[in-house]
Amino acid sequence: MALGFTGAIRTGGVLVATGEGEVLRTYIDPAGIETACFGQTGHNIKLGMVFTNQQCLDMLASSLNTFDRELVKLTPPLSEGEHINSLLRVRTLRLLH
């Protein structure tokens, strides 16, 4: 089961990185939210910050792990495709709040 979650997180990370694109600095997104890297938001993201590619990848991995733990608590066992889709939806919803 752990291998499936690792695969889902890995695949989800690739999809997020591809869809979001990578910006190695903070910027204001169209919704007016301070954002960086692969769409990372939060209280620790402030205008004027600059990141390395590795820092962006680390933040993405950390947030996907957090969202994955939340997802597993809320859902019955899912197929890998359902897991990836749900992980991306949880991430999107959490970043909007």
Secondary structure as GFF3:
##gff-version 3
##sequence-region A 1 97
A	DSSP	alpha_helix	2	20	.	.	.	ID=ss1
A	DSSP	beta_strand	23	28	.	.	.	ID=ss2
A	DSSP	beta_strand	34	37	.	.	.	ID=ss3
A	DSSP	alpha_helix	53	74	.	.	.	ID=ss4
A	DSSP	alpha_helix	80	96	.	.	.	ID=ss5
###
